[in-house]
Amino acid sequence: MIRLIKQFNSWLRSLLLDDVDKEPDGLPSYHRKFGSKRNPVDRIENRFSKQKKHNRG
């Protein structure tokens, strides 16, 4: 019985999770901008403009 369950688990895993055991060929898409630096001046100016808009009411 356990052997049957293990075989079924193996079959289901290979069917549904086809690319789980493959090595990634580069960084995943959600790491695309990981570590990239934004211009700090743009960030500060953007923050100040948002504060001005908020304070105008």
C-alpha distance matrix in Angstrom:
0.0 3.8 5.4 5.2 6.4 8.7 10.0 10.7 12.3 14.3 15.4 16.4 18.2 20.1 21.0 22.3 23.4 25.1 27.9 26.4 26.3 29.7 32.8 35.3 38.5 40.9 40.9 39.0 41.3 41.5 43.0 45.8 48.5 47.1 50.0 52.7 55.9 57.7 61.5 62.4 65.6 63.9 61.5 64.5 66.5 63.7 63.2 67.0 67.2 64.4 66.3 69.5 68.0 66.5 69.8 71.8 70.2
3.8 0.0 3.8 5.4 5.0 6.1 8.6 9.8 10.3 12.2 14.1 15.1 16.1 18.2 19.7 20.7 21.3 23.1 25.5 23.7 23.4 27.0 29.8 32.4 35.7 38.0 38.0 36.2 38.7 38.7 40.1 42.9 45.6 44.1 46.9 49.6 52.8 54.8 58.5 59.3 62.7 61.1 58.7 61.6 63.8 61.0 60.5 64.3 64.6 61.9 63.7 67.0 65.6 64.1 67.4 69.5 68.0
5.4 3.8 0.0 3.8 5.4 5.1 6.2 8.6 9.7 10.5 12.2 14.1 15.1 16.5 18.2 19.9 20.4 21.6 24.2 22.7 22.0 25.4 28.4 31.2 34.3 36.8 37.2 35.6 38.1 38.5 39.8 42.5 45.4 43.9 46.7 49.4 52.7 54.8 58.5 59.6 62.9 61.3 59.0 62.1 64.2 61.5 61.2 65.0 65.3 62.7 64.7 67.9 66.5 65.2 68.6 70.6 69.3
5.2 5.4 3.8 0.0 3.8 5.4 5.1 6.1 8.5 9.8 10.5 12.1 14.0 15.4 16.3 18.0 19.2 20.5 23.5 22.4 22.3 25.5 28.7 31.2 34.3 36.8 37.2 35.3 37.5 38.0 39.6 42.1 45.1 43.9 46.9 49.4 52.7 54.6 58.3 59.5 62.7 60.9 58.7 61.8 63.7 60.9 60.7 64.5 64.6 61.9 64.0 67.2 65.5 64.3 67.7 69.6 68.1
6.4 5.0 5.4 3.8 0.0 3.8 5.4 5.0 6.0 8.5 9.8 10.3 11.9 14.1 15.1 16.0 17.1 19.0 21.7 20.2 20.5 23.9 27.0 29.3 32.6 34.8 34.8 32.8 35.0 35.2 36.9 39.5 42.4 41.1 44.1 46.6 49.9 51.7 55.4 56.4 59.6 57.8 55.5 58.6 60.5 57.7 57.4 61.1 61.3 58.6 60.6 63.8 62.2 60.8 64.2 66.2 64.7
8.7 6.1 5.1 5.4 3.8 0.0 3.8 5.4 5.0 6.1 8.5 9.8 10.3 12.2 14.1 15.2 15.5 17.1 19.5 17.8 17.6 21.0 24.1 26.6 29.8 32.2 32.4 30.7 33.1 33.5 34.9 37.5 40.4 39.0 41.9 44.5 47.8 49.8 53.5 54.6 57.9 56.2 54.0 57.1 59.2 56.4 56.2 60.0 60.3 57.7 59.7 63.0 61.5 60.3 63.7 65.7 64.4
10.0 8.6 6.2 5.1 5.4 3.8 0.0 3.8 5.4 5.0 6.1 8.5 9.8 10.6 12.2 14.2 14.9 15.8 18.7 17.7 17.4 20.5 23.8 26.4 29.3 32.0 32.6 30.8 33.2 33.9 35.4 37.7 40.8 39.7 42.7 45.1 48.6 50.5 54.3 55.6 58.8 57.0 55.0 58.2 60.1 57.3 57.3 61.1 61.2 58.7 61.0 64.0 62.5 61.5 64.9 66.8 65.5
10.7 9.8 8.6 6.1 5.0 5.4 3.8 0.0 3.8 5.4 5.0 6.0 8.4 9.9 10.4 12.0 13.4 14.9 18.0 17.2 17.7 20.7 24.2 26.3 29.3 31.8 32.1 29.9 32.0 32.6 34.4 36.7 39.8 38.9 42.1 44.3 47.7 49.4 53.1 54.4 57.5 55.5 53.5 56.7 58.5 55.6 55.6 59.3 59.3 56.7 58.9 62.0 60.3 59.2 62.7 64.5 63.1
12.3 10.3 9.7 8.5 6.0 5.0 5.4 3.8 0.0 3.8 5.5 5.1 5.9 8.5 9.8 10.4 11.1 13.1 15.8 14.4 15.0 18.3 21.5 23.6 26.8 29.1 29.1 27.0 29.1 29.6 31.3 33.7 36.7 35.6 38.7 41.1 44.4 46.2 49.9 51.1 54.3 52.4 50.3 53.4 55.3 52.5 52.4 56.2 56.2 53.7 55.8 58.9 57.4 56.2 59.7 61.6 60.3
14.3 12.2 10.5 9.8 8.5 6.1 5.0 5.4 3.8 0.0 3.8 5.5 5.1 6.2 8.5 10.1 10.1 11.1 13.8 12.7 12.6 15.7 19.1 21.5 24.5 27.1 27.5 25.8 28.1 29.0 30.4 32.7 35.8 34.8 37.8 40.1 43.6 45.5 49.3 50.7 53.9 52.1 50.1 53.4 55.2 52.5 52.6 56.4 56.5 54.1 56.4 59.5 58.0 57.1 60.6 62.4 61.3
15.4 14.1 12.2 10.5 9.8 8.5 6.1 5.0 5.5 3.8 0.0 3.8 5.5 5.3 6.1 8.7 9.9 10.4 13.7 13.6 14.0 16.6 20.2 22.3 25.0 27.8 28.4 26.4 28.4 29.5 31.2 33.2 36.5 35.8 39.0 41.1 44.6 46.3 50.1 51.6 54.7 52.6 50.8 54.2 55.8 53.0 53.3 57.1 56.9 54.5 57.0 59.9 58.2 57.4 61.0 62.7 61.5
16.4 15.1 14.1 12.1 10.3 9.8 8.5 6.0 5.1 5.5 3.8 0.0 3.8 5.5 5.0 6.0 7.9 9.6 12.9 12.5 13.9 16.5 20.1 21.6 24.5 26.9 27.1 24.7 26.4 27.2 29.3 31.3 34.5 33.9 37.2 39.2 42.6 44.2 47.9 49.3 52.3 50.2 48.3 51.6 53.2 50.2 50.4 54.2 54.0 51.5 53.9 56.8 55.1 54.2 57.8 59.4 58.1
18.2 16.1 15.1 14.0 11.9 10.3 9.8 8.4 5.9 5.1 5.5 3.8 0.0 3.8 5.4 5.4 5.3 7.3 10.0 9.0 10.3 13.2 16.6 18.2 21.3 23.6 23.8 21.6 23.6 24.4 26.2 28.4 31.5 30.7 33.9 36.1 39.5 41.2 45.0 46.4 49.5 47.5 45.6 48.9 50.6 47.8 48.0 51.8 51.7 49.4 51.8 54.7 53.2 52.3 55.8 57.6 56.5
20.1 18.2 16.5 15.4 14.1 12.2 10.6 9.9 8.5 6.2 5.3 5.5 3.8 0.0 3.8 5.8 5.6 5.2 8.5 8.8 9.5 11.6 15.3 17.2 19.8 22.6 23.3 21.4 23.4 24.8 26.4 28.2 31.6 31.0 34.2 36.2 39.7 41.5 45.2 46.9 50.0 48.0 46.3 49.8 51.4 48.6 49.1 52.9 52.7 50.5 53.1 55.9 54.4 53.8 57.3 59.0 58.0
21.0 19.7 18.2 16.3 15.1 14.1 12.2 10.4 9.8 8.5 6.1 5.0 5.4 3.8 0.0 3.8 5.9 5.9 9.6 10.7 12.3 13.9 17.6 18.8 21.2 23.9 24.4 22.0 23.5 25.0 27.0 28.6 32.0 31.8 35.2 36.9 40.4 41.9 45.6 47.3 50.2 47.9 46.3 49.8 51.2 48.3 48.8 52.6 52.1 49.9 52.6 55.3 53.5 53.0 56.6 58.1 57.0
22.3 20.7 19.9 18.0 16.0 15.2 14.2 12.0 10.4 10.1 8.7 6.0 5.4 5.8 3.8 0.0 3.8 5.8 8.8 9.3 11.9 13.6 17.0 17.6 20.3 22.5 22.5 19.7 21.0 22.1 24.4 26.1 29.3 29.2 32.7 34.3 37.7 39.1 42.8 44.4 47.2 44.9 43.2 46.6 48.0 45.0 45.5 49.2 48.8 46.4 49.1 51.8 50.0 49.4 53.0 54.5 53.3
23.4 21.3 20.4 19.2 17.1 15.5 14.9 13.4 11.1 10.1 9.9 7.9 5.3 5.6 5.9 3.8 0.0 3.8 5.7 5.5 8.3 10.2 13.4 14.2 17.1 19.3 19.3 16.8 18.6 19.7 21.6 23.5 26.7 26.3 29.7 31.5 35.0 36.6 40.3 41.9 44.9 42.8 41.1 44.5 46.0 43.2 43.6 47.4 47.2 45.0 47.6 50.4 48.8 48.2 51.8 53.4 52.5
25.1 23.1 21.6 20.5 19.0 17.1 15.8 14.9 13.1 11.1 10.4 9.6 7.3 5.2 5.9 5.8 3.8 0.0 3.8 5.9 7.6 8.4 12.0 13.0 15.4 18.1 18.7 16.7 18.5 20.3 21.9 23.4 26.9 26.7 30.0 31.6 35.2 36.9 40.6 42.5 45.4 43.3 41.9 45.4 46.9 44.2 44.9 48.6 48.3 46.3 49.1 51.8 50.2 49.9 53.5 55.0 54.2
27.9 25.5 24.2 23.5 21.7 19.5 18.7 18.0 15.8 13.8 13.7 12.9 10.0 8.5 9.6 8.8 5.7 3.8 0.0 3.8 5.7 5.4 8.5 9.2 11.7 14.3 15.0 13.2 15.4 17.2 18.5 20.0 23.5 23.2 26.4 28.1 31.8 33.6 37.3 39.2 42.2 40.2 38.8 42.4 43.9 41.4 42.1 45.9 45.7 43.9 46.6 49.3 48.0 47.7 51.2 52.9 52.3
26.4 23.7 22.7 22.4 20.2 17.8 17.7 17.2 14.4 12.7 13.6 12.5 9.0 8.8 10.7 9.3 5.5 5.9 3.8 0.0 3.8 5.6 8.3 9.4 12.7 14.7 14.9 13.1 15.7 16.8 17.9 20.1 23.3 22.4 25.5 27.6 31.2 33.2 36.9 38.5 41.7 39.9 38.2 41.7 43.5 41.0 41.4 45.2 45.3 43.3 45.8 48.7 47.5 47.0 50.4 52.3 51.7
26.3 23.4 22.0 22.3 20.5 17.6 17.4 17.7 15.0 12.6 14.0 13.9 10.3 9.5 12.3 11.9 8.3 7.6 5.7 3.8 0.0 3.8 6.6 9.1 12.3 14.8 15.6 14.7 17.8 19.0 19.5 21.6 24.8 23.7 26.4 28.7 32.3 34.7 38.3 40.0 43.2 41.7 40.1 43.5 45.5 43.2 43.6 47.4 47.7 45.9 48.3 51.2 50.2 49.8 53.1 55.1 54.6
29.7 27.0 25.4 25.5 23.9 21.0 20.5 20.7 18.3 15.7 16.6 16.5 13.2 11.6 13.9 13.6 10.2 8.4 5.4 5.6 3.8 0.0 3.8 6.3 8.9 11.8 13.3 12.9 15.9 17.8 18.0 19.6 23.0 22.2 24.9 26.9 30.6 32.9 36.5 38.5 41.6 40.1 38.8 42.3 44.1 41.9 42.6 46.4 46.5 45.0 47.5 50.4 49.4 49.2 52.5 54.4 54.1
32.8 29.8 28.4 28.7 27.0 24.1 23.8 24.2 21.5 19.1 20.2 20.1 16.6 15.3 17.6 17.0 13.4 12.0 8.5 8.3 6.6 3.8 0.0 3.8 6.4 8.9 10.7 11.2 14.6 16.4 15.8 17.4 20.7 19.6 22.0 24.1 27.8 30.4 33.9 35.8 39.1 37.7 36.5 40.0 41.9 39.9 40.7 44.4 44.7 43.4 45.9 48.7 48.0 47.9 51.1 53.0 53.0
35.3 32.4 31.2 31.2 29.3 26.6 26.4 26.3 23.6 21.5 22.3 21.6 18.2 17.2 18.8 17.6 14.2 13.0 9.2 9.4 9.1 6.3 3.8 0.0 3.8 5.6 7.1 7.6 10.9 13.0 12.4 13.7 17.1 16.4 19.0 20.8 24.5 26.9 30.4 32.5 35.7 34.2 33.1 36.6 38.4 36.4 37.3 41.0 41.2 39.9 42.5 45.2 44.5 44.5 47.8 49.6 49.6
38.5 35.7 34.3 34.3 32.6 29.8 29.3 29.3 26.8 24.5 25.0 24.5 21.3 19.8 21.2 20.3 17.1 15.4 11.7 12.7 12.3 8.9 6.4 3.8 0.0 3.8 7.0 8.4 11.0 13.8 12.8 13.1 16.5 16.4 18.7 20.0 23.8 26.2 29.5 31.9 34.9 33.4 32.7 36.3 37.8 36.0 37.3 40.8 40.9 40.0 42.7 45.2 44.5 44.9 48.1 49.8 50.0
40.9 38.0 36.8 36.8 34.8 32.2 32.0 31.8 29.1 27.1 27.8 26.9 23.6 22.6 23.9 22.5 19.3 18.1 14.3 14.7 14.8 11.8 8.9 5.6 3.8 0.0 3.8 6.5 9.0 11.4 9.7 9.9 13.1 12.8 15.0 16.3 20.0 22.5 25.8 28.2 31.2 29.9 29.2 32.7 34.3 32.7 33.9 37.4 37.6 36.8 39.5 42.0 41.5 41.8 45.0 46.7 47.1
40.9 38.0 37.2 37.2 34.8 32.4 32.6 32.1 29.1 27.5 28.4 27.1 23.8 23.3 24.4 22.5 19.3 18.7 15.0 14.9 15.6 13.3 10.7 7.1 7.0 3.8 0.0 3.8 6.5 8.0 6.1 7.0 10.1 9.5 12.1 13.7 17.4 19.8 23.3 25.4 28.5 27.1 26.1 29.7 31.4 29.6 30.6 34.2 34.5 33.5 36.1 38.7 38.2 38.4 41.6 43.4 43.8
39.0 36.2 35.6 35.3 32.8 30.7 30.8 29.9 27.0 25.8 26.4 24.7 21.6 21.4 22.0 19.7 16.8 16.7 13.2 13.1 14.7 12.9 11.2 7.6 8.4 6.5 3.8 0.0 3.8 5.5 5.5 7.0 10.4 10.2 13.5 14.9 18.6 20.4 24.1 26.1 29.1 27.3 26.1 29.6 31.3 29.1 30.0 33.7 33.8 32.4 35.1 37.8 36.9 37.0 40.3 42.0 42.1
41.3 38.7 38.1 37.5 35.0 33.1 33.2 32.0 29.1 28.1 28.4 26.4 23.6 23.4 23.5 21.0 18.6 18.5 15.4 15.7 17.8 15.9 14.6 10.9 11.0 9.0 6.5 3.8 0.0 3.8 5.3 5.3 8.7 9.8 13.4 13.9 17.4 18.6 22.2 24.4 27.1 25.0 23.9 27.6 28.8 26.5 27.6 31.3 31.0 29.7 32.6 35.1 34.0 34.3 37.7 39.2 39.3
41.5 38.7 38.5 38.0 35.2 33.5 33.9 32.6 29.6 29.0 29.5 27.2 24.4 24.8 25.0 22.1 19.7 20.3 17.2 16.8 19.0 17.8 16.4 13.0 13.8 11.4 8.0 5.5 3.8 0.0 3.8 5.5 7.6 7.9 11.7 12.7 15.8 17.0 20.7 22.4 25.2 23.2 21.6 25.2 26.7 24.3 25.0 28.8 28.8 27.2 29.9 32.6 31.6 31.6 34.9 36.7 36.7
43.0 40.1 39.8 39.6 36.9 34.9 35.4 34.4 31.3 30.4 31.2 29.3 26.2 26.4 27.0 24.4 21.6 21.9 18.5 17.9 19.5 18.0 15.8 12.4 12.8 9.7 6.1 5.5 5.3 3.8 0.0 3.8 5.6 4.9 8.5 9.9 13.4 15.3 19.0 20.7 23.8 22.3 20.8 24.3 26.1 24.1 24.9 28.6 28.9 27.7 30.2 33.0 32.4 32.5 35.6 37.5 37.8
45.8 42.9 42.5 42.1 39.5 37.5 37.7 36.7 33.7 32.7 33.2 31.3 28.4 28.2 28.6 26.1 23.5 23.4 20.0 20.1 21.6 19.6 17.4 13.7 13.1 9.9 7.0 7.0 5.3 5.5 3.8 0.0 3.8 5.7 8.8 8.8 12.3 13.8 17.4 19.7 22.5 20.7 19.8 23.5 24.9 23.0 24.3 27.8 27.9 27.0 29.8 32.2 31.6 32.1 35.2 36.9 37.4
48.5 45.6 45.4 45.1 42.4 40.4 40.8 39.8 36.7 35.8 36.5 34.5 31.5 31.6 32.0 29.3 26.7 26.9 23.5 23.3 24.8 23.0 20.7 17.1 16.5 13.1 10.1 10.4 8.7 7.6 5.6 3.8 0.0 3.8 6.2 5.4 8.7 10.1 13.7 15.9 18.8 17.1 16.2 19.8 21.4 19.6 20.9 24.3 24.6 23.9 26.5 29.0 28.7 29.2 32.2 33.9 34.7
47.1 44.1 43.9 43.9 41.1 39.0 39.7 38.9 35.6 34.8 35.8 33.9 30.7 31.0 31.8 29.2 26.3 26.7 23.2 22.4 23.7 22.2 19.6 16.4 16.4 12.8 9.5 10.2 9.8 7.9 4.9 5.7 3.8 0.0 3.8 5.6 8.8 11.2 14.8 16.3 19.7 18.6 17.1 20.4 22.5 21.0 21.7 25.2 26.0 25.1 27.4 30.1 30.1 30.2 33.1 35.2 35.8
50.0 46.9 46.7 46.9 44.1 41.9 42.7 42.1 38.7 37.8 39.0 37.2 33.9 34.2 35.2 32.7 29.7 30.0 26.4 25.5 26.4 24.9 22.0 19.0 18.7 15.0 12.1 13.5 13.4 11.7 8.5 8.8 6.2 3.8 0.0 3.8 6.4 9.6 12.8 14.1 17.6 17.2 15.9 18.9 21.3 20.4 21.0 24.3 25.5 25.0 26.9 29.6 30.1 30.3 32.8 35.0 36.0
52.7 49.6 49.4 49.4 46.6 44.5 45.1 44.3 41.1 40.1 41.1 39.2 36.1 36.2 36.9 34.3 31.5 31.6 28.1 27.6 28.7 26.9 24.1 20.8 20.0 16.3 13.7 14.9 13.9 12.7 9.9 8.8 5.4 5.6 3.8 0.0 3.8 6.6 9.9 12.0 15.1 14.3 13.7 16.9 18.9 18.0 19.2 22.3 23.2 23.1 25.3 27.7 28.1 28.7 31.2 33.2 34.4
55.9 52.8 52.7 52.7 49.9 47.8 48.6 47.7 44.4 43.6 44.6 42.6 39.5 39.7 40.4 37.7 35.0 35.2 31.8 31.2 32.3 30.6 27.8 24.5 23.8 20.0 17.4 18.6 17.4 15.8 13.4 12.3 8.7 8.8 6.4 3.8 0.0 3.8 6.5 8.3 11.5 11.3 10.7 13.7 15.8 15.5 16.6 19.4 20.6 20.9 22.8 25.0 25.8 26.6 28.8 30.8 32.3
57.7 54.8 54.8 54.6 51.7 49.8 50.5 49.4 46.2 45.5 46.3 44.2 41.2 41.5 41.9 39.1 36.6 36.9 33.6 33.2 34.7 32.9 30.4 26.9 26.2 22.5 19.8 20.4 18.6 17.0 15.3 13.8 10.1 11.2 9.6 6.6 3.8 0.0 3.8 6.1 8.7 7.8 7.4 10.7 12.3 11.9 13.4 16.2 17.1 17.5 19.7 21.7 22.4 23.4 25.6 27.4 29.1
61.5 58.5 58.5 58.3 55.4 53.5 54.3 53.1 49.9 49.3 50.1 47.9 45.0 45.2 45.6 42.8 40.3 40.6 37.3 36.9 38.3 36.5 33.9 30.4 29.5 25.8 23.3 24.1 22.2 20.7 19.0 17.4 13.7 14.8 12.8 9.9 6.5 3.8 0.0 3.8 5.5 5.4 6.5 8.9 10.2 10.8 12.6 14.6 15.7 16.9 18.8 20.3 21.5 22.9 24.7 26.3 28.4
62.4 59.3 59.6 59.5 56.4 54.6 55.6 54.4 51.1 50.7 51.6 49.3 46.4 46.9 47.3 44.4 41.9 42.5 39.2 38.5 40.0 38.5 35.8 32.5 31.9 28.2 25.4 26.1 24.4 22.4 20.7 19.7 15.9 16.3 14.1 12.0 8.3 6.1 3.8 0.0 3.8 5.4 5.0 6.2 8.6 9.8 10.5 12.3 14.2 15.4 16.6 18.4 20.1 21.1 22.5 24.5 26.6
65.6 62.7 62.9 62.7 59.6 57.9 58.8 57.5 54.3 53.9 54.7 52.3 49.5 50.0 50.2 47.2 44.9 45.4 42.2 41.7 43.2 41.6 39.1 35.7 34.9 31.2 28.5 29.1 27.1 25.2 23.8 22.5 18.8 19.7 17.6 15.1 11.5 8.7 5.5 3.8 0.0 3.8 5.4 5.2 6.1 8.4 9.9 10.6 12.2 14.2 15.3 16.4 18.3 19.9 21.0 22.6 25.1
63.9 61.1 61.3 60.9 57.8 56.2 57.0 55.5 52.4 52.1 52.6 50.2 47.5 48.0 47.9 44.9 42.8 43.3 40.2 39.9 41.7 40.1 37.7 34.2 33.4 29.9 27.1 27.3 25.0 23.2 22.3 20.7 17.1 18.6 17.2 14.3 11.3 7.8 5.4 5.4 3.8 0.0 3.8 5.5 5.1 6.0 8.5 9.9 10.4 12.2 14.2 15.2 16.4 18.2 19.8 21.2 23.4
61.5 58.7 59.0 58.7 55.5 54.0 55.0 53.5 50.3 50.1 50.8 48.3 45.6 46.3 46.3 43.2 41.1 41.9 38.8 38.2 40.1 38.8 36.5 33.1 32.7 29.2 26.1 26.1 23.9 21.6 20.8 19.8 16.2 17.1 15.9 13.7 10.7 7.4 6.5 5.0 5.4 3.8 0.0 3.8 5.5 5.2 6.2 8.7 10.0 10.7 12.4 14.4 15.5 16.6 18.4 20.3 22.2
64.5 61.6 62.1 61.8 58.6 57.1 58.2 56.7 53.4 53.4 54.2 51.6 48.9 49.8 49.8 46.6 44.5 45.4 42.4 41.7 43.5 42.3 40.0 36.6 36.3 32.7 29.7 29.6 27.6 25.2 24.3 23.5 19.8 20.4 18.9 16.9 13.7 10.7 8.9 6.2 5.2 5.5 3.8 0.0 3.8 5.4 5.1 6.2 8.6 9.9 10.6 12.3 14.3 15.3 16.4 18.5 20.7
66.5 63.8 64.2 63.7 60.5 59.2 60.1 58.5 55.3 55.2 55.8 53.2 50.6 51.4 51.2 48.0 46.0 46.9 43.9 43.5 45.5 44.1 41.9 38.4 37.8 34.3 31.4 31.3 28.8 26.7 26.1 24.9 21.4 22.5 21.3 18.9 15.8 12.3 10.2 8.6 6.1 5.1 5.5 3.8 0.0 3.8 5.4 5.1 6.1 8.6 9.8 10.5 12.3 14.1 15.2 16.6 19.2
63.7 61.0 61.5 60.9 57.7 56.4 57.3 55.6 52.5 52.5 53.0 50.2 47.8 48.6 48.3 45.0 43.2 44.2 41.4 41.0 43.2 41.9 39.9 36.4 36.0 32.7 29.6 29.1 26.5 24.3 24.1 23.0 19.6 21.0 20.4 18.0 15.5 11.9 10.8 9.8 8.4 6.0 5.2 5.4 3.8 0.0 3.8 5.5 5.2 6.2 8.7 9.9 10.7 12.3 14.3 15.6 17.6
63.2 60.5 61.2 60.7 57.4 56.2 57.3 55.6 52.4 52.6 53.3 50.4 48.0 49.1 48.8 45.5 43.6 44.9 42.1 41.4 43.6 42.6 40.7 37.3 37.3 33.9 30.6 30.0 27.6 25.0 24.9 24.3 20.9 21.7 21.0 19.2 16.6 13.4 12.6 10.5 9.9 8.5 6.2 5.1 5.4 3.8 0.0 3.8 5.5 5.2 6.3 8.7 10.0 10.6 12.3 14.5 16.2
67.0 64.3 65.0 64.5 61.1 60.0 61.1 59.3 56.2 56.4 57.1 54.2 51.8 52.9 52.6 49.2 47.4 48.6 45.9 45.2 47.4 46.4 44.4 41.0 40.8 37.4 34.2 33.7 31.3 28.8 28.6 27.8 24.3 25.2 24.3 22.3 19.4 16.2 14.6 12.3 10.6 9.9 8.7 6.2 5.1 5.5 3.8 0.0 3.8 5.4 5.0 6.2 8.7 9.7 10.4 12.3 14.8
67.2 64.6 65.3 64.6 61.3 60.3 61.2 59.3 56.2 56.5 56.9 54.0 51.7 52.7 52.1 48.8 47.2 48.3 45.7 45.3 47.7 46.5 44.7 41.2 40.9 37.6 34.5 33.8 31.0 28.8 28.9 27.9 24.6 26.0 25.5 23.2 20.6 17.1 15.7 14.2 12.2 10.4 10.0 8.6 6.1 5.2 5.5 3.8 0.0 3.8 5.4 5.1 6.2 8.6 9.9 10.8 13.2
64.4 61.9 62.7 61.9 58.6 57.7 58.7 56.7 53.7 54.1 54.5 51.5 49.4 50.5 49.9 46.4 45.0 46.3 43.9 43.3 45.9 45.0 43.4 39.9 40.0 36.8 33.5 32.4 29.7 27.2 27.7 27.0 23.9 25.1 25.0 23.1 20.9 17.5 16.9 15.4 14.2 12.2 10.7 9.9 8.6 6.2 5.2 5.4 3.8 0.0 3.8 5.4 5.1 6.1 8.6 10.1 11.6
66.3 63.7 64.7 64.0 60.6 59.7 61.0 58.9 55.8 56.4 57.0 53.9 51.8 53.1 52.6 49.1 47.6 49.1 46.6 45.8 48.3 47.5 45.9 42.5 42.7 39.5 36.1 35.1 32.6 29.9 30.2 29.8 26.5 27.4 26.9 25.3 22.8 19.7 18.8 16.6 15.3 14.2 12.4 10.6 9.8 8.7 6.3 5.0 5.4 3.8 0.0 3.8 5.5 5.0 6.0 8.6 10.4
69.5 67.0 67.9 67.2 63.8 63.0 64.0 62.0 58.9 59.5 59.9 56.8 54.7 55.9 55.3 51.8 50.4 51.8 49.3 48.7 51.2 50.4 48.7 45.2 45.2 42.0 38.7 37.8 35.1 32.6 33.0 32.2 29.0 30.1 29.6 27.7 25.0 21.7 20.3 18.4 16.4 15.2 14.4 12.3 10.5 9.9 8.7 6.2 5.1 5.4 3.8 0.0 3.8 5.4 5.1 6.2 9.1
68.0 65.6 66.5 65.5 62.2 61.5 62.5 60.3 57.4 58.0 58.2 55.1 53.2 54.4 53.5 50.0 48.8 50.2 48.0 47.5 50.2 49.4 48.0 44.5 44.5 41.5 38.2 36.9 34.0 31.6 32.4 31.6 28.7 30.1 30.1 28.1 25.8 22.4 21.5 20.1 18.3 16.4 15.5 14.3 12.3 10.7 10.0 8.7 6.2 5.1 5.5 3.8 0.0 3.8 5.6 5.4 7.2
66.5 64.1 65.2 64.3 60.8 60.3 61.5 59.2 56.2 57.1 57.4 54.2 52.3 53.8 53.0 49.4 48.2 49.9 47.7 47.0 49.8 49.2 47.9 44.5 44.9 41.8 38.4 37.0 34.3 31.6 32.5 32.1 29.2 30.2 30.3 28.7 26.6 23.4 22.9 21.1 19.9 18.2 16.6 15.3 14.1 12.3 10.6 9.7 8.6 6.1 5.0 5.4 3.8 0.0 3.8 5.6 5.8
69.8 67.4 68.6 67.7 64.2 63.7 64.9 62.7 59.7 60.6 61.0 57.8 55.8 57.3 56.6 53.0 51.8 53.5 51.2 50.4 53.1 52.5 51.1 47.8 48.1 45.0 41.6 40.3 37.7 34.9 35.6 35.2 32.2 33.1 32.8 31.2 28.8 25.6 24.7 22.5 21.0 19.8 18.4 16.4 15.2 14.3 12.3 10.4 9.9 8.6 6.0 5.1 5.6 3.8 0.0 3.8 5.3
71.8 69.5 70.6 69.6 66.2 65.7 66.8 64.5 61.6 62.4 62.7 59.4 57.6 59.0 58.1 54.5 53.4 55.0 52.9 52.3 55.1 54.4 53.0 49.6 49.8 46.7 43.4 42.0 39.2 36.7 37.5 36.9 33.9 35.2 35.0 33.2 30.8 27.4 26.3 24.5 22.6 21.2 20.3 18.5 16.6 15.6 14.5 12.3 10.8 10.1 8.6 6.2 5.4 5.6 3.8 0.0 3.8
70.2 68.0 69.3 68.1 64.7 64.4 65.5 63.1 60.3 61.3 61.5 58.1 56.5 58.0 57.0 53.3 52.5 54.2 52.3 51.7 54.6 54.1 53.0 49.6 50.0 47.1 43.8 42.1 39.3 36.7 37.8 37.4 34.7 35.8 36.0 34.4 32.3 29.1 28.4 26.6 25.1 23.4 22.2 20.7 19.2 17.6 16.2 14.8 13.2 11.6 10.4 9.1 7.2 5.8 5.3 3.8 0.0
